[in-house]
Each structure stands twice: as C-alpha cells, then as structure tokens.
Amino acid sequence: MENTEIHAYLQTSYTSFGFKTISDEYLENGIPHIDMILENKR
C-alpha cells in the first residue's frame, strides 16, 4: 500500500494511475492538498 500527499490539482492524474482519494482537501503552506492511496494488487 502506498500513501501520498499531493497537490489537489494533480488528483485526476493520480486517479488515472489507480490512486484513490482518502481525505478531504486541506491547506498545507497555503496550497490545497489531498491524501491518496494506492493499494497493491496481488
């Protein structure tokens, strides 16, 4: 399982690689972020 914090504007790109959003949008240093996860497929 891979967890990552990304800039919110990249959500669509990460979703296309199989990541799923696991948080609401929040500000970090004044920049909108979201947490996403990629589950290992076995």
Secondary structure, 3 states (H helix, E strand, C coil): CEEEEEEHHHHHHHHHCCCEECCCCEEECCEEEEEEEECCCC
